[in-house]
Amino acid sequence: MTRMINWGILGPGSIAHRFATDLQQAPDATLLAVGSRDGAKAAEFAAKYGAPRAYGSYEELVADDQIDIIYVATPHTFHKAHTLLCLDHGKAVLCEKPLAVNATDATEMVARARSKDLFLMEAMWTRHLPIMAKVRQWLAEKRIGDVRIVTADFGFRASLNPEGRLFNPALAGGGLLDVGVYTIAFAQMVFGRAPTSIRATAEILETGVDGQTAMILQYDRGELALLSCAVRVSTPQEARIWGTEGSITIPDFWHATNATLHVAGQEPLQVSAAAGYHYEAIEADYCLRTGKRESALMTWEESLAVAGMMDAVRQQIGLVYPIERKR
């Protein structure tokens, strides 16, 4: 029998609820404990998802020696501190995207995981979906020839709340880090390397974060990625990959349940599969059981590349977060 992997959740916010729900579909994995700065909130969350342990501090959570891995689900600006807290207490980490506010912090997190010989993965759940596995297969088989253009957009309309996570610069709010990261990580998956140039423009809202951002990434063989994100307007949230012999269309790409392969002279081929957060948990469990410190599906190198691209975009649009000015 395969040993059960014991999970802890650090930060029982909205995304942690979705993760805990889907974790129940991961074989040989269980939610053992949840930690929050609010003991009552931790207890309520634990009761809802059947976790036997609830802690009123993050320090108590990471001190539990029966936890194998911790899902860090706090706001962007806390990812570094909470990931390092976990690693320093010998815990493997699945850290919610983006891995960190900037590449400098992400580099420090990866270096700590390496020095502690512990597993760390950015929770880019899209990368682990069955539909994305099929897309990667089509690309590897050259079903659409040589890829020339990638397009991806992710925009949704949220009510403008200056104190809310999405619009508060103190929490590294805005479109880029919240949903633009999905589009950049998608381009990184398709091309497998960083672009040679990045051009970006954005609308900076009155709260000081990007309300909408557009990016053009160009690669060393002339390929292009046309990407956009927004938190004040809804967009189709679709990704397309255009090649010399055809194209791939992925509706709602960030939680993809279907994709269509278009090849000249052939009937379109559509595939469908379920989506869920449990696929990234299954990958993390596999890595722990096989002694891997990073996932081949979302490597440290890729997370650092994505963080670097977001830094380059922010430099062009003039977006600096308060937490970065304090250093």
C-alpha positions in Angstrom: 0.0 0.0 0.0 1.1 3.6 -0.7 1.7 5.7 2.4 -0.9 8.4 3.0 0.5 11.9 2.3 -0.6 14.3 5.1 -1.4 17.9 3.9 -1.6 21.1 5.8 -3.2 24.3 4.6 -1.7 27.7 5.6 -4.2 30.4 5.2 -7.9 29.2 4.9 -9.0 31.8 2.3 -11.3 31.4 -0.7 -8.8 29.5 -2.9 -8.0 27.2 0.0 -11.6 26.1 0.1 -11.5 25.1 -3.5 -8.2 23.3 -2.9 -9.5 21.4 0.1 -12.6 20.4 -1.8 -10.7 18.9 -4.7 -8.0 17.4 -2.5 -10.5 14.8 -1.5 -10.3 13.4 -5.0 -6.5 12.8 -4.7 -5.8 9.2 -3.8 -3.7 8.4 -0.7 -3.8 12.1 0.4 -5.6 13.6 3.3 -6.0 17.1 4.8 -4.5 16.7 8.3 -4.4 20.2 9.6 -5.1 23.9 8.8 -3.5 26.9 10.3 -4.8 30.5 10.5 -4.0 33.6 12.5 -7.7 33.3 13.6 -8.2 30.1 15.7 -12.0 30.1 15.2 -11.6 30.4 11.4 -9.1 27.5 11.4 -11.5 25.4 13.5 -14.4 26.2 11.2 -12.4 25.3 8.1 -11.1 22.1 9.6 -14.6 21.0 10.6 -15.9 21.7 7.1 -13.3 19.5 5.4 -12.8 16.9 8.0 -9.3 17.9 9.0 -8.6 16.6 12.6 -6.3 19.4 13.6 -6.8 23.2 13.6 -4.1 25.7 14.7 -4.5 29.3 15.6 -1.1 30.3 14.3 1.1 29.4 11.4 4.0 28.5 13.8 1.9 25.8 15.4 1.0 24.4 11.9 4.6 24.1 10.7 5.7 22.6 14.0 3.3 19.6 13.5 5.8 16.8 12.6 3.1 14.6 11.0 2.5 17.0 8.2 4.3 16.1 5.0 3.5 19.1 2.8 1.9 22.5 3.3 -0.2 24.4 0.8 0.5 28.1 1.2 -2.7 30.0 0.2 -2.1 33.5 1.7 -2.0 36.7 -0.4 0.9 37.3 -2.8 2.9 39.5 -0.5 3.1 36.7 2.1 4.2 33.9 -0.1 7.9 34.3 0.5 7.7 34.6 4.3 5.3 31.7 4.7 7.1 29.4 2.3 10.4 30.1 4.1 8.7 29.4 7.4 7.5 26.1 6.1 10.8 25.1 4.6 12.8 26.1 7.7 10.6 23.7 9.7 11.3 20.8 7.3 8.0 21.0 5.4 7.6 20.5 1.6 5.6 23.4 0.0 3.0 23.9 -2.7 2.8 27.7 -2.9 -0.1 29.4 -4.6 0.7 31.3 -7.7 2.5 33.6 -8.3 5.4 32.0 -6.4 6.5 35.4 -5.2 6.0 39.1 -5.8 9.2 39.3 -7.8 12.0 37.2 -9.2 14.4 38.1 -6.3 12.0 36.7 -3.8 11.3 33.6 -5.9 15.1 33.0 -6.3 15.5 33.1 -2.5 12.6 30.6 -2.0 14.1 28.2 -4.6 17.6 28.5 -3.0 16.1 27.7 0.4 14.3 24.7 -0.9 17.5 23.5 -2.5 19.6 24.1 0.6 17.1 22.3 2.8 16.7 19.5 0.2 12.9 19.9 0.2 10.2 19.9 -2.4 8.8 23.2 -3.6 6.4 23.9 -6.4 4.4 26.9 -7.6 0.7 26.0 -7.6 0.1 26.7 -11.3 -2.8 24.3 -11.3 -3.5 24.8 -15.0 -0.2 23.1 -15.9 -1.4 19.8 -14.4 -4.8 19.5 -16.0 -5.4 16.6 -18.3 -6.4 18.9 -21.2 -3.0 20.6 -20.9 -1.3 17.2 -21.0 -3.1 16.5 -24.3 -2.1 19.9 -25.7 1.6 19.2 -24.8 1.2 15.9 -26.6 -0.1 17.5 -29.7 2.7 20.0 -29.7 5.4 17.3 -29.2 3.9 15.4 -32.1 4.1 18.5 -34.3 0.4 18.1 -35.1 0.2 21.9 -35.9 3.7 22.1 -37.3 6.0 24.8 -35.9 4.3 27.1 -33.4 4.4 30.7 -34.5 1.9 32.7 -32.4 0.3 32.1 -29.0 -2.6 34.2 -27.8 -4.1 34.1 -24.3 -6.3 36.5 -22.3 -7.7 36.4 -18.8 -9.9 39.2 -17.7 -12.8 39.4 -15.3 -14.8 42.2 -13.8 -14.5 42.7 -10.1 -16.0 45.5 -8.0 -13.5 48.1 -7.2 -12.7 47.8 -3.5 -9.5 49.8 -2.6 -9.0 47.6 0.5 -9.7 44.3 -1.2 -6.9 42.0 -2.3 -7.3 42.6 -6.0 -7.0 46.4 -5.8 -4.7 47.0 -2.8 -1.0 47.6 -3.8 0.1 46.7 -0.3 -1.1 43.1 -1.2 0.4 43.3 -4.7 -3.0 43.5 -6.3 -3.9 44.1 -9.9 -4.3 42.0 -13.0 -0.8 40.9 -13.7 0.1 38.9 -10.6 -3.4 37.6 -10.1 -4.4 36.4 -13.6 -1.7 37.7 -16.0 0.6 35.1 -14.5 -1.6 32.4 -16.1 -1.1 33.8 -19.6 2.6 34.2 -19.2 3.0 30.7 -17.7 0.9 29.3 -20.7 3.3 30.9 -23.2 6.2 29.5 -21.2 4.7 26.1 -21.4 4.2 26.3 -25.2 7.6 27.8 -26.1 9.7 26.2 -23.3 12.0 29.2 -23.1 12.0 32.9 -22.2 11.3 35.6 -24.8 14.1 37.8 -26.2 12.0 40.9 -25.9 8.9 42.0 -23.9 6.7 45.0 -24.7 3.9 45.9 -22.3 1.4 48.7 -21.6 -1.2 49.0 -18.9 -4.0 51.1 -17.3 -3.0 51.9 -13.7 -6.0 52.4 -11.6 -6.5 55.1 -9.0 -5.6 52.6 -6.3 -2.1 52.1 -7.8 -2.4 48.7 -9.4 -2.9 47.6 -13.0 -6.5 47.3 -14.0 -5.6 45.9 -17.4 -2.3 45.0 -19.0 -1.3 43.9 -22.6 1.9 42.2 -23.4 3.8 41.2 -26.6 6.5 38.6 -26.1 8.9 37.9 -29.0 11.1 34.8 -29.2 14.5 34.1 -30.8 13.0 32.5 -33.9 10.5 35.3 -34.4 7.6 33.7 -32.6 5.1 35.9 -30.8 2.9 35.6 -27.7 0.1 38.2 -27.5 -1.2 38.2 -23.9 -3.6 40.3 -21.9 -5.2 40.4 -18.4 -7.7 42.5 -16.6 -9.6 42.8 -13.3 -12.2 45.4 -14.4 -13.5 43.9 -17.6 -14.5 40.3 -18.6 -12.8 38.7 -21.6 -13.2 35.4 -23.3 -10.4 33.8 -21.2 -9.3 31.8 -24.3 -5.9 30.6 -25.4 -4.9 29.7 -29.0 -1.8 28.2 -30.4 -1.2 28.9 -34.1 1.3 26.8 -36.0 2.4 26.4 -39.6 0.0 23.4 -40.2 -2.9 24.3 -37.9 -4.0 25.6 -34.5 -5.2 24.6 -31.1 -8.1 26.4 -29.3 -8.6 26.1 -25.5 -11.6 27.9 -24.1 -11.4 29.0 -20.5 -7.8 27.8 -20.7 -6.9 28.4 -17.1 -9.4 25.8 -16.0 -9.6 24.0 -19.3 -12.1 21.2 -19.8 -11.8 20.9 -23.5 -9.5 21.7 -26.4 -9.8 21.5 -30.2 -7.1 20.6 -32.7 -7.5 22.2 -36.1 -5.3 20.8 -38.9 -5.7 21.8 -42.5 -7.7 19.3 -44.6 -8.9 17.4 -41.5 -12.0 17.4 -39.3 -11.5 19.3 -36.1 -10.6 17.0 -33.1 -12.1 18.0 -29.8 -11.1 16.4 -26.5 -12.7 16.8 -23.1 -11.6 16.1 -19.5 -12.4 17.2 -16.0 -10.5 20.1 -14.3 -9.6 20.4 -10.6 -7.0 21.4 -8.1 -6.4 17.8 -7.2 -4.2 17.2 -10.2 -1.5 19.5 -8.8 -1.8 17.8 -5.5 -1.4 14.4 -7.1 1.8 15.7 -8.9 3.1 17.0 -5.5 2.3 13.6 -3.9 4.1 11.8 -6.7 7.2 13.9 -6.3 7.3 13.4 -2.5 6.9 9.6 -2.9 9.7 9.4 -5.5 12.1 11.8 -3.7 11.9 14.6 -6.2 12.5 18.1 -5.0 10.9 19.8 -8.0 8.2 18.8 -10.5 9.1 18.2 -14.2 5.7 19.8 -15.0 6.4 23.1 -13.2 10.1 23.3 -12.6 11.9 25.9 -10.5 13.5 27.2 -13.6 10.1 27.9 -15.2 8.8 29.6 -12.1 11.8 31.8 -12.0 11.4 32.6 -15.7 7.8 33.6 -15.3 8.7 35.8 -12.3 11.4 37.4 -14.3 8.9 38.2 -17.2 6.5 39.7 -14.8 9.2 41.9 -13.4 10.1 43.0 -16.9 6.4 43.9 -17.6 6.1 45.8 -14.3 9.2 47.8 -15.1 7.7 48.9 -18.4 4.3 49.8 -16.9 5.9 51.6 -13.9 4.4 49.4 -11.3 6.2 49.0 -8.0 4.6 47.6 -4.9 5.0 49.2 -1.4 6.6 46.0 0.0 9.4 46.5 -2.6 10.0 50.1 -1.7 10.6 49.2 1.9 13.7 47.1 1.1 
